[in-house]
Amino acid sequence: MSPMIRNPLLFAVMAAMLAAVGFGQSWQVALTILNLCLISAVMALGLNMQWGYAGLFNVGVMGFAAVGGLATVLVTKAPVVDAWAAGGWRLGISFVLLLATAAVVVVVRRWLGPGPIRSLVTAALVIAGYFLIRVFFDPATEAIEAVNSAKTGYLGGLGLPVLLSWIVGGVLAAGVAWFIGKVALGLRSDYFAIATLGISEIVIAILKNEDWLARGVKNVTGLKRPVPYEINLQADAWFADFAAWFGASVIEASSIFVKLCYAALFLAVLLIVVALSERALKSPWGRMMRAIRDNEDAAEAMGKDVKRRHLQIFIIGSAVIGIAGAMLVTLDGQFTPGTYQPLRFTFLIWIMVIIGGSGNNWGSVLGGFLVWFVWIEAEPAGLWLMDVITSGFDDASPLRAHLLNAAPHMRLVIMGVILLLVMRFSPRGLIPEVMRR
């Protein structure tokens, strides 16, 4: 089948599956899945830029998504004035000392020639700077976390509009990617994967344990929303008339309206990212990135700075993932560091890219929709299937009880089966990369 026919058909089938959930279950469930599919598609696009364009094996998607989520807290929450008064100035001094230590280390290492003396001096400066920073940092964090720890216990944010946090989330994720890239991009691909996974776990550990930053595992709730609140819509007379015109209750209509508003915002971001990605992929820059991916030695022989280009695409892809992480926290309305797990925020995103078709932007979008849809709907589908299979069993049968209890795990089985089928019959993904010669 021609790609001109097959690709739109695949998206039409995906739309029909979402519509089937709306008619079969409820439109609120369908719209919830749609919003998460849109966010997952943006996240898959960011990873596809790194792997599909440049062959970078990034296994730290979770960390960049968490940094993007942190940006939502730092931008939207109001500052905690008492916390700033209690320890803000000491925390500021500790960060100034951190920057000063880094600057001194860089200057000294440039001044001293390679050898054991430079290593010893560097180690001494780092150790001295560490203990000096802790003199101010420890009392500052203790004082901040002691300020009404049940409700605040952290510095808060800037109190700015939530949509701004999506941009800031991308910038923060890009900054983290720059640091990781400077350290790890010179490593072999498998070591680079281990480094990104390890650093992402470090990021999550920091978010969980540094309460002064974003309350740690106590979570930050009540984040601002870029869409109306349901209770405000329900109080408006025009909306009550609007819901009555559709024959729906005000409560149900308000929930659907809010989800549609979120869907419109997420869709706008997705379309912008896809448009820019397609433009970049078809440009000379995109052809250069794929040339580097296919043969680094040949590209380097042609005068291309491979490490610099890898750092460039690693930063861009991580920024897109950070934007998606900020969007997800905005949708949830809360920041919960404990929910960032590699299965959900790294390996599931990898499956989206692989099934959709690495190197193809539209393939990553389709993979994001399909994989997340299956991940959510596999549990109720598995429960229904097990109920049908065991319908002839006695209600007290231990085998029936075991199969029904195991139904939620069907999502892992179904996901594995889908991955195997795609790899067998379409090893380059559902929408393969277009190879131009």
N, C-alpha and C positions, 0 to 999 in steps of 0.2 A: 504494500500500500504506500502511496506517495506521502512524504512528510507533510505536504500541503493539506492533505485530507486527514492523515492520522493524528497529527498534533492537535488541531481543533477538536477532533472527535474525542481524544483523551480528556481534554478539558471539559467538553460537554458531558461526558460520562461522570466526571467528578462533580459537576454542578448538579446532575441528576441524583447522585448519591446524597448530596447535601439536601436537596429538595425532598428526597424520600424520608430523610430523618425529620424534616419539618412536618410533612404530612403524617408520618407514622408515629412519631414521638411527640415533639412539640417544636414550634418555631423558635422558642427560647433556647432549646438545646441546640438546634441547628445553627443559630446565630452565634452561640457561644463557641461551638466548634469552628465556625467560619472565622471568627476573630483570632482564635489561637492558630488556625491554619495560616492566616495572613502573616502573623508574627513569625511563625516557624518558617515560612517561605523567605522572609527577609533574612532570618538567621542562616538559612541554607544558602542563600545568595552570597553572604559574607564568606562562608566556608568554601563555596565553589570558586570564589575569586582566588583563594589561597591554593586550593588543591587543583581545581580544574584549569586555572590559568597558568600557575607556576609550579605545581607539583609539591607544594609545601605540606607536610604531614602534620597539621596542627591538631593535637589532641587536648587542647586547653580551651575549647569553646566555652565551657562552663565558667571559667574565670572571667572572660571578657563580657559574657552576659551578666555576671554578677556585678562587675564594675559599672556597666550601664545602668543596672538597677540601683546601685548606690548613688549615682548621679541624680536620680529622681528625688531621693531623700535630701541630698545636699542642696538642691536647687529649690524645691517646693516647700519644705517645712520651714516654719518660722524660727528664727534664731532664739535659743534659750538664753535670755539675758543674764540670768543668775549664774548659769554654767560658764558663760564667757567671763563674767566678773570673778568667778572663783578660781579658774585655772587657765583662762584664755591666753593671758600674757605669758605665763610660763611655758605653755604649749608653743606659742609663737617663738620664744627664745630657743626652745629645743629644735625647732625646724630650721631656724637660722643657723644654729650650730651644726646641724646635719649638712646643710648646704656648704657651710664653711669648711667642714671636714672633707667633704668630697672635693672641693676646689683645691685645698691644700694638698691632698693626695695626688690629684692630677698634675699640679705644678711640680711637686717634688719628683714624681715619676718621670716627668719630661726632663727635669734637670739632671737627675742621676742616670747614669748609663745602665744598660742591662747587666744584671749580676745579682749575687746574694745580698749585697748591701742594700740595693733598691727594694728587694723583697722584705728584708728585715725592717727597714724604715717605714715601708708601707704598712706592715703589720702593726708596728708600734703606733703609728698615727691613727689607724682604724680603731685599735683597742682604746687609746687615750680618748679619742672622740666619742666612742661608745659610752664610756663611763661618765664623761662630762655631760653628754646629752641626757643620760638617765638621771642626773642630779636635778634637772628641771622637768623632764618628761614624767617621771613617776608621781611626784606630788601633784602635778597638773591633772593627770588622768584620774587620780584618786579624788581630787576635789571636784572635778566635773561629774564623775559618776555618782558622787554622794548627794548631788542636788536633785532632790525629789526623784530618787531612782525608780520608784514605782511607775511614774508617768513620763519622766524625761531621762535624766542621767546621761545626757549627751549634749553636744553643742547645738544641734539643730541645723537648719539650712539658711538659705537666703530669702525665702518667702517670695520667690519669683514664679511666673506662670509655668505650668507643668510642661507645656509643649517645648519650652526652652531646654528642659532637662533632656529631651531626646537628642538635641544637638550636643549638649554637654556630655551626655553618655558616650556618644561617638568620639568626642575629643579625649575623654579620660581613657577609654579603651585603646585609642590610638597611642596615647602616651605610654600605657603599659606595654603595648605591642612594640613600641620603639625600644624600650628598655630590654624586653625579652629578646628582640631581634639582634640588638647589639651584643648580647651575651651569647645567644645560642645559634644564630644563623650560620655561623662558621662550622657547626658540627655536622656530622653525617646525619642523613635523614632520620634514621631510627633513634639516634641520640637526641635529635631535635624534638622528636615526638615525646620522648621521655621527659625532656626539659619542659616542654609546654604543659604536659600533664602535671608535673611536679609543681610548677609555678602557679598553675590554676588552683591546685589544692592549697598552696600557701595563701593565695588571695582569699579563698573561702575561710581558711583558719583565722586569718586576720579579721575578717568581717564578723566571724562568730565570737571572737574573744575580746576585741577592742570595743567595749561598750560606749566609750566616749565618742566614737565615730558615728555609729548608727544603731546603738542599743544592743548590739550583738544578737544573741538568741532570744532576747526579749521582744524583738521585732519592732518595726515602726509601722503604725497603722494610721488611718485617716488621711492618706495622701490626697492632694488636690486632684480634681478631675477636669479634663478638657471638654466634657460634655455635661448636660444638665443632670441634676439629681432627680430620681424618680419621684420623691416626695414633693418636690417643687412643681413638677409637671402635673401631678395628681391634684394639686391645689389650684391650678389654672383652669378657668372656665372654658377657654378656647380648646384646651386639650381634652377636656371631658366631652365637649361636643364632637371633637375629632374622633375620639374613641367610640362614641355612640354611633357615629356615621359608619364606622367599620363593623359595628356590632360586637365589639370587644369590651371587656371590663377596663376601667381606667388603670387598675394595677397592672394587668397583663400588657396593655398597650404601652404604658410608660416604660416597662422593662424592655419591650421589643424596640421601642424608639431609641432608648439609650444604647442598646447593642448595635442598632443600625448606625448611630452616630459614630460609635467606635469603629465600626466596619468601614465607614467612609474615610475616616482619618488614616486607618491602617492601610486601606487600599491605595490612598494617595501616596503614602510613603513607599509602598511596594512598587507602584508604577514608576515613581521617580527613580528608585534604585535600579529597576529593570531597564529603564530608558538609558540611564547613564552607563550601566554595565554593558548593554548592547553596543552603545556608541564607542565605549572604550575597547571592547573586544574586537570590533571590526576596524579599529584604527591601526596605524603603524605600531603604536605602543602595544596593542593587544597581540599583534603578530609577533612582535619581538618577545613578549612574555611567553608565548607558546613555543617559540623557537628555543628559548632558554629552558623551558620545561622538557622539551623533547631531547635536547642535546646540549648540556651546559658547556662541555668542552669546546664544541664547535662555535657556540655563541661567544664564548670568551675569546676564542681565537679571532673572531671578527671584531673584537674591540669592545664588547659589551661588558659593563661592570655587573656581573651576575649577583654578587652579594648585595650591592646597592639596590638592584631591581627587586631582589627577593625581599629586602627590608621594606621597600616601597609597597609592594602588593600585600605583604603581611600586615602593614599598618592600615591600609585601606580596607582590607577584609575584616580586620578586627574592629575597626570603627563601625562598619555596618552591623556587626554582631552586637556591639555596644548599644547602638540605636535600638535594635530589636529587644535587647534586655531592658532598656528604659521603657519601651512600649509595653512590655509584659508586666512590669511592676505598676505602670500606670493603669493598666486594665484590672489588675488584682486589687489595687488600692492599698497595698501594704508591701513592705520589704521584709522578707523572711529568709535570712541567710541559710537556715537549716534545710531549706527545700532545694538548694542547688546540689544536684546529684549528677555524677558523670553519665548515668544511663539516660537521663532526660535531656541534659543540656550539652552533651558531647556526642555520645554514640548514636543516639536517635537522630541527631542532626546529620551525622555521617551517613546513616542509612538513607535519609532523605536525598542527599546528594548522589549517592551511588545508584539508588533505584531510579531517580529522575533522570540522571545522565550527567556525569561530571564533565565540566567544560562547556555545558550548555545552560544558559541562564533560565530559559523557559523550562528546561528539564528540572532544574533545582526548585522552581516554583511549583511544578506539578508534584515533585517528590515531597515537598513540604506539606502540600494539601493532602496527598494520598496517605502518607505515613502517619500524620497526626490524626486523620480521620479514622484509620484502622486502629490506631492505638487507643482511641477513645471508645469506638463502637465495638471493638472486639470483646470487651468484657460483657456488655448486655447480650451481644450475639452468642457468646460462649455459654452464658447462663441459660439462654433460650434453647440452644442446641442440646445441652446436657439435660435440661428438663424434658425435652422431647425424647431423647434417647432412653432416659430412665423412667419414662411415664408408665411403663408396664411393671416397674418394680414396686415392692411394698414400701409404704411411706417410712417404715421403721428400718428399712434395709441400710446397713452400714455402707454398702457400695454406692448406693444412690446418694447418701449424705456426703461421702468422700468426693464423688464426681461433681456434685453441686458446689461443694466448698472449693474445689480446684478450678472451677469455671473462670474466676478472675485471671488465672494464669494463662488462659487461652491466648491472651494478647501476645505473649512472648512466642508461643507456638506459631500463631498465625503470621506474626512479623517475620519469623524465621522462614516459614514456607514461602511467603511472598518474595523475600530476598533470594531464596534459592531458585524460584521460578524465573525471576527476572534475570539472574545471573546465568541461568541455563539457556533461556530462549532470547534474551536481549542483553548480552553481557556488557554492552556500552550504555545501558540504561534505557528507559522508556522513550526518551527524546535524546538521541545521541548527539554528541558534538559534531558540528558540520566541519568537515575537513576540506579546506580550500587549498588547492595546489596552484 
